[in-house]
């Protein structure tokens, strides 16, 4: 491979990576704008509550008498 080809590939990679980062930042900023009003970032308490709600299981579901996971070998 020639040096010019390597340089061209590296520059194309840098431009592609930069445009990907710019696109994701633009999408994130566009998602925060709703109806012309900017949505303020969530507070730490609201973020924590949302995370706990997402990762916590269904508290109403009875899992005590469930089937055990047994390997079939």
N, C-alpha and C positions, 0 to 999 in steps of 0.2 A: 504494500500500500504506500502511496506517496504521502508526503507530509501535507500537501494541500488537501487531500481527501480527509485525512485525520482531523485537520483543523476545521474543515467544513462540517464534519460530523459533530465535533465537540461544540461548535457554535450553534448548530441546529439543535442539539440537545439542550444547551443553555437557554435558547430562545423558547423552545417548547416547554421546558420546565417553568420558566418565568411566566409564560402565558397561561399555563395551568394554574399556577399560584394566583395570578391576577384574576382569572376566571372564578376560582373558588371564593376569593375575597369579595368579588363583585356580587356573586350569588348570595353570600352571607349577608352583605349589607343590603341587598335588595329584599331579602326575606325579612329584615327588621323593619322595613318601611311598609306600613299598611295604610292605605287610604290617605297618603300624604302626611300622616303622623308617624313620627319615629317612636319605636318601642324601646323603652329604657331597658338596659340589661337587668336581669333578675337579681334580687338580693341573694345573699348567701343562704338565708333561711328558706326562701322559696326554691332555690336550686336544690338544697338538701332534701326538702319535702318531695320535690318532683322525682329526685333520684331514689328515695326510699319507696315511693309509690310504684315506680317502674320495676325495681329489683325485688320488692317484697312479693311473697306469694299470696294466693287467695286465702285469707284467714277463715273464710266460711267453709272451705272444703275440708272434709275429714280425710286425713291421710294416715291415720293410725292403723286401720284394719286393711290397708292396701296389700296388693300382691307383692311379694318379694321379687327382687330381680335375681334370677338364677341363670347362670351361664348354661348354654345347651351344648356341652361338649362331652 
